[in-house]
Amino acid sequence: MLTRLPSVLWTLLLVVTLSAESPQAATTYTLTDLGDFPGSSDFSEARDLNASGVVVGNSLRSTGPGLYDAARRGFVWENGVMTDVGDLPGGDDESRAVAINASGQVVGFSAAAAGRRPFLWESGAGILDLSLEPGSPLFFEASDINDAGQVVGQCSGLTPTRACVWESGKPIVDLGVVDPPNTFSVPEAINASALVVGWGAIGSADGIRGLSWSGLAGTPNDLGELGGGEDRSIAFDVNDVGQIVGRSNAGSGDRAVLWDGGPPIDLGELPGGENYSEAFGINDLGEIVGVSGDAQEAEMAVPQVKERLVAGDLAEAGGEHRRRDQAQKKNRTHHAA
């Protein structure tokens, strides 16, 4: 489980603490503008950070003399310094940094001569194309990395596209699908025990279910859904205790859910909302973060805010999950515990 950091903050926050203790007083925290790359548009976004406070994300960077000659590049921010992770050769000078582990290993994806490819970046070693590693010719996108250096992502060339795991010096692990051969699977996160969570298609219909894979086994576990609505659920994050969070559709709308060794638990929504909530992240204390409110308003929140990067004392906070782009372009948020 990796803690996530958003690029912007807004008021549609859903925070759930899984504890019988009385609520603690709110803790204040300091916001720090991490800036952006010079010479281009005033834009940056943070995607992840580790317990040492090292942040990874993306920012526009000027690649030519023209006003619009800019490309989005992955960065590592540490102690006030923003470092460009670079990009793989032969592509369009584009890269995205999406996750970082305790050792400072960064994963993401980059444009390359052969198309989109996953990378592993380390300080002093630079950027490595994971698709060129032995045993991983089909690996094309990295989603997350745990402290053991195990990277989850997607593999193409299989039938169909599915979740897989890359580990240095080992063959790539195909995590499989629920109902082969005509369904797919997408990984979202991996914890210290190599428990992977994500989502995938169920059967020949339009059902989407949250999935988990234990011990890098090739058979996904269907996490189920709340029932009463559309046949749809998605798992976004998992902590090192094995608790999983995400969303599920119920008769009244999409709801934030927790899987804690059994069926999904409806986490509810903030008062006055429109039957909409999602859980994006959970830390090892069982603190859950997400959004709640009207789905349409939440969808529009990001374009209405100036997209400059803000960070704070967030290392112990839960966080949202990185793949908002693929999962209907949802929003990001956090809570400093």
Contacts in CASP RR format, 6 or more apart in sequence:
PFRMAT RR
TARGET T0000
AUTHOR 0000-0000-0000
METHOD contacts of the structure
MODEL  1
MLTRLPSVLWTLLLVVTLSAESPQAATTYTLTDLGDFPGSSDFSEARDLN
ASGVVVGNSLRSTGPGLYDAARRGFVWENGVMTDVGDLPGGDDESRAVAI
NASGQVVGFSAAAAGRRPFLWESGAGILDLSLEPGSPLFFEASDINDAGQ
VVGQCSGLTPTRACVWESGKPIVDLGVVDPPNTFSVPEAINASALVVGWG
AIGSADGIRGLSWSGLAGTPNDLGELGGGEDRSIAFDVNDVGQIVGRSNA
GSGDRAVLWDGGPPIDLGELPGGENYSEAFGINDLGEIVGVSGDAQEAEM
AVPQVKERLVAGDLAEAGGEHRRRDQAQKKNRTHHAA
1 189 0 8 1.000
1 191 0 8 1.000
1 192 0 8 1.000
1 237 0 8 1.000
1 238 0 8 1.000
1 239 0 8 1.000
1 240 0 8 1.000
1 281 0 8 1.000
1 282 0 8 1.000
1 283 0 8 1.000
1 284 0 8 1.000
2 48 0 8 1.000
2 50 0 8 1.000
2 99 0 8 1.000
2 100 0 8 1.000
2 101 0 8 1.000
2 144 0 8 1.000
2 145 0 8 1.000
2 146 0 8 1.000
2 189 0 8 1.000
3 48 0 8 1.000
3 49 0 8 1.000
3 50 0 8 1.000
3 51 0 8 1.000
3 283 0 8 1.000
3 314 0 8 1.000
3 315 0 8 1.000
3 316 0 8 1.000
3 317 0 8 1.000
3 318 0 8 1.000
3 319 0 8 1.000
4 47 0 8 1.000
4 48 0 8 1.000
4 49 0 8 1.000
4 237 0 8 1.000
4 280 0 8 1.000
4 281 0 8 1.000
4 318 0 8 1.000
4 319 0 8 1.000
4 320 0 8 1.000
4 321 0 8 1.000
4 322 0 8 1.000
4 332 0 8 1.000
4 334 0 8 1.000
5 46 0 8 1.000
5 47 0 8 1.000
5 48 0 8 1.000
5 49 0 8 1.000
5 55 0 8 1.000
5 311 0 8 1.000
5 314 0 8 1.000
5 319 0 8 1.000
5 334 0 8 1.000
6 45 0 8 1.000
6 46 0 8 1.000
6 310 0 8 1.000
6 320 0 8 1.000
6 332 0 8 1.000
6 333 0 8 1.000
6 334 0 8 1.000
7 44 0 8 1.000
7 45 0 8 1.000
7 46 0 8 1.000
7 302 0 8 1.000
7 307 0 8 1.000
7 308 0 8 1.000
7 309 0 8 1.000
7 310 0 8 1.000
7 332 0 8 1.000
8 301 0 8 1.000
8 302 0 8 1.000
8 305 0 8 1.000
8 306 0 8 1.000
8 307 0 8 1.000
8 308 0 8 1.000
8 310 0 8 1.000
8 332 0 8 1.000
9 310 0 8 1.000
9 333 0 8 1.000
9 334 0 8 1.000
10 301 0 8 1.000
10 305 0 8 1.000
10 331 0 8 1.000
10 333 0 8 1.000
12 270 0 8 1.000
12 291 0 8 1.000
12 292 0 8 1.000
12 293 0 8 1.000
12 297 0 8 1.000
12 298 0 8 1.000
12 301 0 8 1.000
12 331 0 8 1.000
12 333 0 8 1.000
13 270 0 8 1.000
13 289 0 8 1.000
13 290 0 8 1.000
13 291 0 8 1.000
13 292 0 8 1.000
13 333 0 8 1.000
13 335 0 8 1.000
14 256 0 8 1.000
14 267 0 8 1.000
14 269 0 8 1.000
14 270 0 8 1.000
14 277 0 8 1.000
14 278 0 8 1.000
14 279 0 8 1.000
14 288 0 8 1.000
14 289 0 8 1.000
14 290 0 8 1.000
14 291 0 8 1.000
14 292 0 8 1.000
15 287 0 8 1.000
15 288 0 8 1.000
15 289 0 8 1.000
15 290 0 8 1.000
15 335 0 8 1.000
16 256 0 8 1.000
16 258 0 8 1.000
16 267 0 8 1.000
16 279 0 8 1.000
16 287 0 8 1.000
16 288 0 8 1.000
17 23 0 8 1.000
17 285 0 8 1.000
17 286 0 8 1.000
17 287 0 8 1.000
17 288 0 8 1.000
18 243 0 8 1.000
18 258 0 8 1.000
18 260 0 8 1.000
18 286 0 8 1.000
18 287 0 8 1.000
18 288 0 8 1.000
19 285 0 8 1.000
19 286 0 8 1.000
27 336 0 8 1.000
27 337 0 8 1.000
29 312 0 8 1.000
29 313 0 8 1.000
29 314 0 8 1.000
29 336 0 8 1.000
30 312 0 8 1.000
30 313 0 8 1.000
31 310 0 8 1.000
31 311 0 8 1.000
31 312 0 8 1.000
32 310 0 8 1.000
32 311 0 8 1.000
32 312 0 8 1.000
33 308 0 8 1.000
33 309 0 8 1.000
33 310 0 8 1.000
34 44 0 8 1.000
34 46 0 8 1.000
34 55 0 8 1.000
34 77 0 8 1.000
34 80 0 8 1.000
34 82 0 8 1.000
34 309 0 8 1.000
34 310 0 8 1.000
34 311 0 8 1.000
35 44 0 8 1.000
35 59 0 8 1.000
35 82 0 8 1.000
35 308 0 8 1.000
35 309 0 8 1.000
36 42 0 8 1.000
36 43 0 8 1.000
36 44 0 8 1.000
36 59 0 8 1.000
36 60 0 8 1.000
36 82 0 8 1.000
36 308 0 8 1.000
36 309 0 8 1.000
37 44 0 8 1.000
37 59 0 8 1.000
37 60 0 8 1.000
37 61 0 8 1.000
37 62 0 8 1.000
37 73 0 8 1.000
37 75 0 8 1.000
37 82 0 8 1.000
37 84 0 8 1.000
38 62 0 8 1.000
39 61 0 8 1.000
39 62 0 8 1.000
40 59 0 8 1.000
40 60 0 8 1.000
40 61 0 8 1.000
40 62 0 8 1.000
40 70 0 8 1.000
41 60 0 8 1.000
41 70 0 8 1.000
42 306 0 8 1.000
42 307 0 8 1.000
42 308 0 8 1.000
43 59 0 8 1.000
43 60 0 8 1.000
43 307 0 8 1.000
43 308 0 8 1.000
44 57 0 8 1.000
44 58 0 8 1.000
44 59 0 8 1.000
44 60 0 8 1.000
44 75 0 8 1.000
44 307 0 8 1.000
44 308 0 8 1.000
44 309 0 8 1.000
45 57 0 8 1.000
45 58 0 8 1.000
45 59 0 8 1.000
45 307 0 8 1.000
45 309 0 8 1.000
46 55 0 8 1.000
46 56 0 8 1.000
46 57 0 8 1.000
46 77 0 8 1.000
46 309 0 8 1.000
46 310 0 8 1.000
46 311 0 8 1.000
47 56 0 8 1.000
47 57 0 8 1.000
47 58 0 8 1.000
47 96 0 8 1.000
47 97 0 8 1.000
47 98 0 8 1.000
47 99 0 8 1.000
47 322 0 8 1.000
48 55 0 8 1.000
48 56 0 8 1.000
48 57 0 8 1.000
48 97 0 8 1.000
48 98 0 8 1.000
48 99 0 8 1.000
48 100 0 8 1.000
48 322 0 8 1.000
49 55 0 8 1.000
49 56 0 8 1.000
49 100 0 8 1.000
49 311 0 8 1.000
49 314 0 8 1.000
49 315 0 8 1.000
50 100 0 8 1.000
50 101 0 8 1.000
50 102 0 8 1.000
50 104 0 8 1.000
50 315 0 8 1.000
51 102 0 8 1.000
51 315 0 8 1.000
51 316 0 8 1.000
52 102 0 8 1.000
52 104 0 8 1.000
52 315 0 8 1.000
53 78 0 8 1.000
53 314 0 8 1.000
53 315 0 8 1.000
54 76 0 8 1.000
54 77 0 8 1.000
54 78 0 8 1.000
54 100 0 8 1.000
54 104 0 8 1.000
55 76 0 8 1.000
55 77 0 8 1.000
55 78 0 8 1.000
55 100 0 8 1.000
55 311 0 8 1.000
56 74 0 8 1.000
56 75 0 8 1.000
56 76 0 8 1.000
56 77 0 8 1.000
56 97 0 8 1.000
56 98 0 8 1.000
56 99 0 8 1.000
56 100 0 8 1.000
56 106 0 8 1.000
57 74 0 8 1.000
57 75 0 8 1.000
57 77 0 8 1.000
57 96 0 8 1.000
57 97 0 8 1.000
57 98 0 8 1.000
58 72 0 8 1.000
58 73 0 8 1.000
58 74 0 8 1.000
58 75 0 8 1.000
58 95 0 8 1.000
58 96 0 8 1.000
58 97 0 8 1.000
59 72 0 8 1.000
59 73 0 8 1.000
59 74 0 8 1.000
59 75 0 8 1.000
59 82 0 8 1.000
59 309 0 8 1.000
60 70 0 8 1.000
60 71 0 8 1.000
60 72 0 8 1.000
60 73 0 8 1.000
61 70 0 8 1.000
61 71 0 8 1.000
61 72 0 8 1.000
61 73 0 8 1.000
61 84 0 8 1.000
62 69 0 8 1.000
62 70 0 8 1.000
63 69 0 8 1.000
63 70 0 8 1.000
63 71 0 8 1.000
63 93 0 8 1.000
71 87 0 8 1.000
71 92 0 8 1.000
71 93 0 8 1.000
71 94 0 8 1.000
72 94 0 8 1.000
72 95 0 8 1.000
72 96 0 8 1.000
73 84 0 8 1.000
73 85 0 8 1.000
73 86 0 8 1.000
73 87 0 8 1.000
73 93 0 8 1.000
73 94 0 8 1.000
73 95 0 8 1.000
74 84 0 8 1.000
74 85 0 8 1.000
74 86 0 8 1.000
74 95 0 8 1.000
74 96 0 8 1.000
74 97 0 8 1.000
75 82 0 8 1.000
75 83 0 8 1.000
75 84 0 8 1.000
75 85 0 8 1.000
75 97 0 8 1.000
76 82 0 8 1.000
76 83 0 8 1.000
76 85 0 8 1.000
76 97 0 8 1.000
76 100 0 8 1.000
76 104 0 8 1.000
76 106 0 8 1.000
76 121 0 8 1.000
76 123 0 8 1.000
77 83 0 8 1.000
77 311 0 8 1.000
85 95 0 8 1.000
85 97 0 8 1.000
85 106 0 8 1.000
85 119 0 8 1.000
85 121 0 8 1.000
85 126 0 8 1.000
85 127 0 8 1.000
86 95 0 8 1.000
86 110 0 8 1.000
86 121 0 8 1.000
86 127 0 8 1.000
87 93 0 8 1.000
87 94 0 8 1.000
87 95 0 8 1.000
87 110 0 8 1.000
87 111 0 8 1.000
87 112 0 8 1.000
87 127 0 8 1.000
88 95 0 8 1.000
88 110 0 8 1.000
88 111 0 8 1.000
88 112 0 8 1.000
88 113 0 8 1.000
88 117 0 8 1.000
88 119 0 8 1.000
88 127 0 8 1.000
88 129 0 8 1.000
89 112 0 8 1.000
89 113 0 8 1.000
90 111 0 8 1.000
90 112 0 8 1.000
90 113 0 8 1.000
91 110 0 8 1.000
91 111 0 8 1.000
91 112 0 8 1.000
91 113 0 8 1.000
91 115 0 8 1.000
92 111 0 8 1.000
93 111 0 8 1.000
94 110 0 8 1.000
94 111 0 8 1.000
95 108 0 8 1.000
95 109 0 8 1.000
95 110 0 8 1.000
95 111 0 8 1.000
95 119 0 8 1.000
95 127 0 8 1.000
96 108 0 8 1.000
96 109 0 8 1.000
96 110 0 8 1.000
97 106 0 8 1.000
97 107 0 8 1.000
97 108 0 8 1.000
97 121 0 8 1.000
98 107 0 8 1.000
98 108 0 8 1.000
98 109 0 8 1.000
98 142 0 8 1.000
98 143 0 8 1.000
98 144 0 8 1.000
98 322 0 8 1.000
99 106 0 8 1.000
99 107 0 8 1.000
99 108 0 8 1.000
99 142 0 8 1.000
99 143 0 8 1.000
99 144 0 8 1.000
99 145 0 8 1.000
99 322 0 8 1.000
100 106 0 8 1.000
100 107 0 8 1.000
100 145 0 8 1.000
101 145 0 8 1.000
101 146 0 8 1.000
101 147 0 8 1.000
101 149 0 8 1.000
102 147 0 8 1.000
103 147 0 8 1.000
103 149 0 8 1.000
104 122 0 8 1.000
104 123 0 8 1.000
105 120 0 8 1.000
105 121 0 8 1.000
105 122 0 8 1.000
105 145 0 8 1.000
105 149 0 8 1.000
106 120 0 8 1.000
106 121 0 8 1.000
106 122 0 8 1.000
106 145 0 8 1.000
107 118 0 8 1.000
107 119 0 8 1.000
107 120 0 8 1.000
107 121 0 8 1.000
107 130 0 8 1.000
107 142 0 8 1.000
107 143 0 8 1.000
107 144 0 8 1.000
107 145 0 8 1.000
107 151 0 8 1.000
108 118 0 8 1.000
108 119 0 8 1.000
108 121 0 8 1.000
108 141 0 8 1.000
108 142 0 8 1.000
109 116 0 8 1.000
109 117 0 8 1.000
109 118 0 8 1.000
109 119 0 8 1.000
109 140 0 8 1.000
109 141 0 8 1.000
109 142 0 8 1.000
110 116 0 8 1.000
110 117 0 8 1.000
110 118 0 8 1.000
110 119 0 8 1.000
110 127 0 8 1.000
110 129 0 8 1.000
111 117 0 8 1.000
112 129 0 8 1.000
112 131 0 8 1.000
114 131 0 8 1.000
115 140 0 8 1.000
116 140 0 8 1.000
116 141 0 8 1.000
117 129 0 8 1.000
117 130 0 8 1.000
117 131 0 8 1.000
117 140 0 8 1.000
118 129 0 8 1.000
118 130 0 8 1.000
118 131 0 8 1.000
118 139 0 8 1.000
118 140 0 8 1.000
118 141 0 8 1.000
118 142 0 8 1.000
118 151 0 8 1.000
118 153 0 8 1.000
118 166 0 8 1.000
119 127 0 8 1.000
119 128 0 8 1.000
119 129 0 8 1.000
119 130 0 8 1.000
119 142 0 8 1.000
120 127 0 8 1.000
120 128 0 8 1.000
120 130 0 8 1.000
120 142 0 8 1.000
120 145 0 8 1.000
120 151 0 8 1.000
121 127 0 8 1.000
121 128 0 8 1.000
122 128 0 8 1.000
130 136 0 8 1.000
130 139 0 8 1.000
130 142 0 8 1.000
130 151 0 8 1.000
130 166 0 8 1.000
131 137 0 8 1.000
131 138 0 8 1.000
131 139 0 8 1.000
131 140 0 8 1.000
133 139 0 8 1.000
133 166 0 8 1.000
133 168 0 8 1.000
133 169 0 8 1.000
134 169 0 8 1.000
134 171 0 8 1.000
135 171 0 8 1.000
135 172 0 8 1.000
136 166 0 8 1.000
136 171 0 8 1.000
136 172 0 8 1.000
138 155 0 8 1.000
138 156 0 8 1.000
138 157 0 8 1.000
138 158 0 8 1.000
138 164 0 8 1.000
138 172 0 8 1.000
139 153 0 8 1.000
139 154 0 8 1.000
139 155 0 8 1.000
139 164 0 8 1.000
139 166 0 8 1.000
139 172 0 8 1.000
140 154 0 8 1.000
140 155 0 8 1.000
140 156 0 8 1.000
141 153 0 8 1.000
141 154 0 8 1.000
142 151 0 8 1.000
142 152 0 8 1.000
142 153 0 8 1.000
142 166 0 8 1.000
143 152 0 8 1.000
143 153 0 8 1.000
143 154 0 8 1.000
143 187 0 8 1.000
143 188 0 8 1.000
143 189 0 8 1.000
143 322 0 8 1.000
143 323 0 8 1.000
144 151 0 8 1.000
144 152 0 8 1.000
144 153 0 8 1.000
144 187 0 8 1.000
144 188 0 8 1.000
144 189 0 8 1.000
144 190 0 8 1.000
144 322 0 8 1.000
145 151 0 8 1.000
145 152 0 8 1.000
145 190 0 8 1.000
146 190 0 8 1.000
146 191 0 8 1.000
146 192 0 8 1.000
146 194 0 8 1.000
147 192 0 8 1.000
148 167 0 8 1.000
148 192 0 8 1.000
148 194 0 8 1.000
149 167 0 8 1.000
149 168 0 8 1.000
150 165 0 8 1.000
150 166 0 8 1.000
150 167 0 8 1.000
150 190 0 8 1.000
150 194 0 8 1.000
150 216 0 8 1.000
151 165 0 8 1.000
151 166 0 8 1.000
151 167 0 8 1.000
151 190 0 8 1.000
152 163 0 8 1.000
152 164 0 8 1.000
152 165 0 8 1.000
152 166 0 8 1.000
152 187 0 8 1.000
152 188 0 8 1.000
152 189 0 8 1.000
152 190 0 8 1.000
152 196 0 8 1.000
153 163 0 8 1.000
153 164 0 8 1.000
153 165 0 8 1.000
153 166 0 8 1.000
153 187 0 8 1.000
154 161 0 8 1.000
154 162 0 8 1.000
154 163 0 8 1.000
154 164 0 8 1.000
154 186 0 8 1.000
154 187 0 8 1.000
155 161 0 8 1.000
155 162 0 8 1.000
155 163 0 8 1.000
155 164 0 8 1.000
155 172 0 8 1.000
155 174 0 8 1.000
158 174 0 8 1.000
159 180 0 8 1.000
159 181 0 8 1.000
160 177 0 8 1.000
160 181 0 8 1.000
160 182 0 8 1.000
160 183 0 8 1.000
160 184 0 8 1.000
161 184 0 8 1.000
162 174 0 8 1.000
162 175 0 8 1.000
162 176 0 8 1.000
162 177 0 8 1.000
162 184 0 8 1.000
162 185 0 8 1.000
163 175 0 8 1.000
163 176 0 8 1.000
163 185 0 8 1.000
163 186 0 8 1.000
163 187 0 8 1.000
163 196 0 8 1.000
163 198 0 8 1.000
163 211 0 8 1.000
163 213 0 8 1.000
163 220 0 8 1.000
164 172 0 8 1.000
164 173 0 8 1.000
164 174 0 8 1.000
164 175 0 8 1.000
164 187 0 8 1.000
165 172 0 8 1.000
165 173 0 8 1.000
165 175 0 8 1.000
165 187 0 8 1.000
165 190 0 8 1.000
165 194 0 8 1.000
165 196 0 8 1.000
165 216 0 8 1.000
166 172 0 8 1.000
167 173 0 8 1.000
173 216 0 8 1.000
173 218 0 8 1.000
174 218 0 8 1.000
175 185 0 8 1.000
175 187 0 8 1.000
175 196 0 8 1.000
175 213 0 8 1.000
175 216 0 8 1.000
175 217 0 8 1.000
175 218 0 8 1.000
175 220 0 8 1.000
176 185 0 8 1.000
176 218 0 8 1.000
176 219 0 8 1.000
176 220 0 8 1.000
177 183 0 8 1.000
177 184 0 8 1.000
177 185 0 8 1.000
177 200 0 8 1.000
177 201 0 8 1.000
177 220 0 8 1.000
178 185 0 8 1.000
178 200 0 8 1.000
178 201 0 8 1.000
178 202 0 8 1.000
178 203 0 8 1.000
178 209 0 8 1.000
178 211 0 8 1.000
178 220 0 8 1.000
178 222 0 8 1.000
179 201 0 8 1.000
179 202 0 8 1.000
179 203 0 8 1.000
179 204 0 8 1.000
182 201 0 8 1.000
182 203 0 8 1.000
182 204 0 8 1.000
183 200 0 8 1.000
183 201 0 8 1.000
183 202 0 8 1.000
183 203 0 8 1.000
184 200 0 8 1.000
184 201 0 8 1.000
185 198 0 8 1.000
185 199 0 8 1.000
185 200 0 8 1.000
185 201 0 8 1.000
185 211 0 8 1.000
185 220 0 8 1.000
186 198 0 8 1.000
186 199 0 8 1.000
186 200 0 8 1.000
186 323 0 8 1.000
186 326 0 8 1.000
187 196 0 8 1.000
187 197 0 8 1.000
187 198 0 8 1.000
187 213 0 8 1.000
188 197 0 8 1.000
188 198 0 8 1.000
188 199 0 8 1.000
188 234 0 8 1.000
188 235 0 8 1.000
188 236 0 8 1.000
188 237 0 8 1.000
188 321 0 8 1.000
188 322 0 8 1.000
188 323 0 8 1.000
189 196 0 8 1.000
189 197 0 8 1.000
189 198 0 8 1.000
189 235 0 8 1.000
189 236 0 8 1.000
189 237 0 8 1.000
189 238 0 8 1.000
189 321 0 8 1.000
190 196 0 8 1.000
190 197 0 8 1.000
190 238 0 8 1.000
191 238 0 8 1.000
191 239 0 8 1.000
191 240 0 8 1.000
191 242 0 8 1.000
192 240 0 8 1.000
193 215 0 8 1.000
193 240 0 8 1.000
193 242 0 8 1.000
194 215 0 8 1.000
194 216 0 8 1.000
195 212 0 8 1.000
195 213 0 8 1.000
195 214 0 8 1.000
195 215 0 8 1.000
195 238 0 8 1.000
195 242 0 8 1.000
196 212 0 8 1.000
196 213 0 8 1.000
196 216 0 8 1.000
196 238 0 8 1.000
197 210 0 8 1.000
197 211 0 8 1.000
197 212 0 8 1.000
197 213 0 8 1.000
197 223 0 8 1.000
197 235 0 8 1.000
197 236 0 8 1.000
197 237 0 8 1.000
197 238 0 8 1.000
197 244 0 8 1.000
198 210 0 8 1.000
198 211 0 8 1.000
198 212 0 8 1.000
198 234 0 8 1.000
198 235 0 8 1.000
198 236 0 8 1.000
199 208 0 8 1.000
199 209 0 8 1.000
199 210 0 8 1.000
199 211 0 8 1.000
199 233 0 8 1.000
199 234 0 8 1.000
199 235 0 8 1.000
199 327 0 8 1.000
200 208 0 8 1.000
200 209 0 8 1.000
200 210 0 8 1.000
200 211 0 8 1.000
200 220 0 8 1.000
201 207 0 8 1.000
201 208 0 8 1.000
202 208 0 8 1.000
202 209 0 8 1.000
202 222 0 8 1.000
202 231 0 8 1.000
205 231 0 8 1.000
206 231 0 8 1.000
207 230 0 8 1.000
207 231 0 8 1.000
207 232 0 8 1.000
208 231 0 8 1.000
208 232 0 8 1.000
208 233 0 8 1.000
208 234 0 8 1.000
209 222 0 8 1.000
209 223 0 8 1.000
209 224 0 8 1.000
209 225 0 8 1.000
209 231 0 8 1.000
209 232 0 8 1.000
209 233 0 8 1.000
210 222 0 8 1.000
210 223 0 8 1.000
210 224 0 8 1.000
210 225 0 8 1.000
210 233 0 8 1.000
210 234 0 8 1.000
210 235 0 8 1.000
210 246 0 8 1.000
211 220 0 8 1.000
211 221 0 8 1.000
211 222 0 8 1.000
211 223 0 8 1.000
211 235 0 8 1.000
212 220 0 8 1.000
212 221 0 8 1.000
212 223 0 8 1.000
212 235 0 8 1.000
212 238 0 8 1.000
212 244 0 8 1.000
212 259 0 8 1.000
213 219 0 8 1.000
213 220 0 8 1.000
213 221 0 8 1.000
214 221 0 8 1.000
223 233 0 8 1.000
223 235 0 8 1.000
223 244 0 8 1.000
223 259 0 8 1.000
223 264 0 8 1.000
224 233 0 8 1.000
224 248 0 8 1.000
224 263 0 8 1.000
224 264 0 8 1.000
225 231 0 8 1.000
225 232 0 8 1.000
225 233 0 8 1.000
225 248 0 8 1.000
225 249 0 8 1.000
225 264 0 8 1.000
226 233 0 8 1.000
226 248 0 8 1.000
226 249 0 8 1.000
226 250 0 8 1.000
226 251 0 8 1.000
226 255 0 8 1.000
226 257 0 8 1.000
226 264 0 8 1.000
226 266 0 8 1.000
227 248 0 8 1.000
227 249 0 8 1.000
227 250 0 8 1.000
227 251 0 8 1.000
228 250 0 8 1.000
228 251 0 8 1.000
229 249 0 8 1.000
229 250 0 8 1.000
229 251 0 8 1.000
229 253 0 8 1.000
230 249 0 8 1.000
231 249 0 8 1.000
232 248 0 8 1.000
232 249 0 8 1.000
233 246 0 8 1.000
233 247 0 8 1.000
233 248 0 8 1.000
233 249 0 8 1.000
233 257 0 8 1.000
233 264 0 8 1.000
234 246 0 8 1.000
234 247 0 8 1.000
234 248 0 8 1.000
234 327 0 8 1.000
235 244 0 8 1.000
235 245 0 8 1.000
235 246 0 8 1.000
235 259 0 8 1.000
236 245 0 8 1.000
236 246 0 8 1.000
236 247 0 8 1.000
236 278 0 8 1.000
236 279 0 8 1.000
236 280 0 8 1.000
236 281 0 8 1.000
236 320 0 8 1.000
236 321 0 8 1.000
236 323 0 8 1.000
236 327 0 8 1.000
237 244 0 8 1.000
237 245 0 8 1.000
237 246 0 8 1.000
237 279 0 8 1.000
237 280 0 8 1.000
237 281 0 8 1.000
237 282 0 8 1.000
237 319 0 8 1.000
237 320 0 8 1.000
237 321 0 8 1.000
238 244 0 8 1.000
238 245 0 8 1.000
238 282 0 8 1.000
239 282 0 8 1.000
239 283 0 8 1.000
239 284 0 8 1.000
239 286 0 8 1.000
240 284 0 8 1.000
241 284 0 8 1.000
241 286 0 8 1.000
243 258 0 8 1.000
243 259 0 8 1.000
243 260 0 8 1.000
243 282 0 8 1.000
243 286 0 8 1.000
244 258 0 8 1.000
244 259 0 8 1.000
244 260 0 8 1.000
244 282 0 8 1.000
245 256 0 8 1.000
245 257 0 8 1.000
245 258 0 8 1.000
245 259 0 8 1.000
245 279 0 8 1.000
245 280 0 8 1.000
245 281 0 8 1.000
245 282 0 8 1.000
245 288 0 8 1.000
246 256 0 8 1.000
246 257 0 8 1.000
246 258 0 8 1.000
246 278 0 8 1.000
246 279 0 8 1.000
246 280 0 8 1.000
246 281 0 8 1.000
247 254 0 8 1.000
247 255 0 8 1.000
247 256 0 8 1.000
247 257 0 8 1.000
247 277 0 8 1.000
247 278 0 8 1.000
247 279 0 8 1.000
248 254 0 8 1.000
248 255 0 8 1.000
248 257 0 8 1.000
248 264 0 8 1.000
248 266 0 8 1.000
249 255 0 8 1.000
250 266 0 8 1.000
252 275 0 8 1.000
253 275 0 8 1.000
253 276 0 8 1.000
254 275 0 8 1.000
254 276 0 8 1.000
254 277 0 8 1.000
254 278 0 8 1.000
254 295 0 8 1.000
255 266 0 8 1.000
255 267 0 8 1.000
255 268 0 8 1.000
255 269 0 8 1.000
255 275 0 8 1.000
255 276 0 8 1.000
255 277 0 8 1.000
256 266 0 8 1.000
256 267 0 8 1.000
256 268 0 8 1.000
256 269 0 8 1.000
256 277 0 8 1.000
256 278 0 8 1.000
256 279 0 8 1.000
256 288 0 8 1.000
256 290 0 8 1.000
256 292 0 8 1.000
257 264 0 8 1.000
257 265 0 8 1.000
257 266 0 8 1.000
257 267 0 8 1.000
257 279 0 8 1.000
258 264 0 8 1.000
258 265 0 8 1.000
258 267 0 8 1.000
258 279 0 8 1.000
258 282 0 8 1.000
258 288 0 8 1.000
259 265 0 8 1.000
267 277 0 8 1.000
267 279 0 8 1.000
267 288 0 8 1.000
268 277 0 8 1.000
268 292 0 8 1.000
269 275 0 8 1.000
269 276 0 8 1.000
269 277 0 8 1.000
269 292 0 8 1.000
269 293 0 8 1.000
270 277 0 8 1.000
270 292 0 8 1.000
270 293 0 8 1.000
272 293 0 8 1.000
273 292 0 8 1.000
273 293 0 8 1.000
273 294 0 8 1.000
274 293 0 8 1.000
274 294 0 8 1.000
274 295 0 8 1.000
276 292 0 8 1.000
276 293 0 8 1.000
276 294 0 8 1.000
276 295 0 8 1.000
276 298 0 8 1.000
277 290 0 8 1.000
277 291 0 8 1.000
277 292 0 8 1.000
277 293 0 8 1.000
278 290 0 8 1.000
278 291 0 8 1.000
278 292 0 8 1.000
278 330 0 8 1.000
279 288 0 8 1.000
279 289 0 8 1.000
279 290 0 8 1.000
280 289 0 8 1.000
280 290 0 8 1.000
280 291 0 8 1.000
280 319 0 8 1.000
280 320 0 8 1.000
280 321 0 8 1.000
280 330 0 8 1.000
280 332 0 8 1.000
280 333 0 8 1.000
281 288 0 8 1.000
281 289 0 8 1.000
281 290 0 8 1.000
281 318 0 8 1.000
281 319 0 8 1.000
281 320 0 8 1.000
281 321 0 8 1.000
282 288 0 8 1.000
282 289 0 8 1.000
282 318 0 8 1.000
282 319 0 8 1.000
283 316 0 8 1.000
283 317 0 8 1.000
283 318 0 8 1.000
283 319 0 8 1.000
283 337 0 8 1.000
285 316 0 8 1.000
285 337 0 8 1.000
287 317 0 8 1.000
287 318 0 8 1.000
287 335 0 8 1.000
287 337 0 8 1.000
288 318 0 8 1.000
289 317 0 8 1.000
289 318 0 8 1.000
289 319 0 8 1.000
289 320 0 8 1.000
289 333 0 8 1.000
289 334 0 8 1.000
289 335 0 8 1.000
290 319 0 8 1.000
290 320 0 8 1.000
290 333 0 8 1.000
291 298 0 8 1.000
291 330 0 8 1.000
291 331 0 8 1.000
291 333 0 8 1.000
298 330 0 8 1.000
298 331 0 8 1.000
299 329 0 8 1.000
299 330 0 8 1.000
299 331 0 8 1.000
301 331 0 8 1.000
302 331 0 8 1.000
302 332 0 8 1.000
312 336 0 8 1.000
313 336 0 8 1.000
314 334 0 8 1.000
314 336 0 8 1.000
316 337 0 8 1.000
317 334 0 8 1.000
317 335 0 8 1.000
317 336 0 8 1.000
317 337 0 8 1.000
318 334 0 8 1.000
318 335 0 8 1.000
318 337 0 8 1.000
319 333 0 8 1.000
319 334 0 8 1.000
319 335 0 8 1.000
320 331 0 8 1.000
320 332 0 8 1.000
320 333 0 8 1.000
320 334 0 8 1.000
324 330 0 8 1.000
324 331 0 8 1.000
324 332 0 8 1.000
END
